[in-house]
Structure formats: structure tokens, C-alpha cells
Amino acid sequence: MGVDTTLAGAQAELVEQAKWREHPNRDTPEHVRDQAELWAGQARTELEWAKSRSK
């Protein structure tokens, strides 16, 4: 598996996470949604870093 494939997979996962964050389960506590936002922000930052290193 190449770097581009791994980056594409990470991007796809962020898209799925964004969909969940936009329409979370009503039973999901607010602090869980907040934590998901933190994780997504970290993942986006790491993805951008990885993209910059793969050039």
C-alpha cells in the first residue's frame, strides 16, 4: 500500500466522521461529540502534515 493510498483512506475516514458529527445520534452525550471534534481536528492536522511530507 502506497502513501497516496493511505492518505486517501485517511481523507475518506475524515469525511465519514464529518457526516457523523453533523448528524450524531440523539443519545450521544455532548462531551462525546466535543471529543470527536478534537480527534477530527488532530487527524486533519496530521493528514495535512503527511501530505506535505509525501511530496
PEJOPE-V947358 format. One record per residue. SS is DSSP state (2 for helix, 1 for strand, 0 for the rest). PHI is phi in whole degrees, 0 to 359 (none if undefined). NEAR is the number of other ideal C-beta (glycine too) atoms within 10 Angstrom. Layout:
ss->SS phi->PHI near->NEAR
ss->SS phi->PHI near->NEAR
This chain:
ss->0 phi->none near->6
ss->0 phi->273 near->8
ss->2 phi->299 near->11
ss->2 phi->299 near->10
ss->2 phi->295 near->9
ss->2 phi->295 near->13
ss->2 phi->296 near->14
ss->2 phi->296 near->11
ss->2 phi->296 near->11
ss->2 phi->294 near->15
ss->2 phi->295 near->13
ss->2 phi->297 near->10
ss->2 phi->295 near->13
ss->2 phi->296 near->14
ss->2 phi->296 near->8
ss->2 phi->296 near->9
ss->2 phi->295 near->16
ss->2 phi->297 near->13
ss->2 phi->299 near->10
ss->2 phi->296 near->13
ss->2 phi->293 near->13
ss->2 phi->288 near->7
ss->0 phi->226 near->8
ss->0 phi->288 near->14
ss->0 phi->298 near->9
ss->0 phi->300 near->5
ss->0 phi->277 near->6
ss->0 phi->285 near->12
ss->0 phi->299 near->10
ss->2 phi->300 near->8
ss->2 phi->294 near->8
ss->2 phi->289 near->12
ss->2 phi->296 near->13
ss->2 phi->298 near->10
ss->2 phi->296 near->11
ss->2 phi->298 near->16
ss->2 phi->296 near->12
ss->2 phi->297 near->9
ss->2 phi->298 near->11
ss->2 phi->296 near->16
ss->2 phi->298 near->10
ss->2 phi->295 near->10
ss->2 phi->297 near->15
ss->2 phi->297 near->15
ss->2 phi->296 near->10
ss->2 phi->294 near->11
ss->2 phi->295 near->16
ss->2 phi->297 near->10
ss->2 phi->298 near->10
ss->2 phi->298 near->13
ss->2 phi->299 near->14
ss->2 phi->293 near->8
ss->2 phi->278 near->8
ss->0 phi->272 near->11
ss->0 phi->279 near->4
